[in-house]
């Protein structure tokens, strides 16, 4: 995972995956391993795709269409934990 929020995720893959992803394609039952080792399962809508040929990395931006309730709480805890680790001066507090 490159970036995650309460509404979606940007996922990084090695190599050129442009042939596998089309704009607005739905991916059902997409499991993602979280930093704590747990699995988040979601239904996603692909919003965009970018291939960085210099680094040979594909980026896929996705919107969460559906999350299980327990996964939604887990995601919220992960995001809050990450925010808590940001030095206060960086977030203007």
Secondary structure, DSSP 8 states (H G I E B T S, - for coil): --EE-SSEEEEEEES--TTT--TT-EEEEEEEE-TTS-EEEEEEEEEEEEEETTTTEEEEEEEEEEE-HHHHHHHHHHHHHHHHTS-GGGTT-
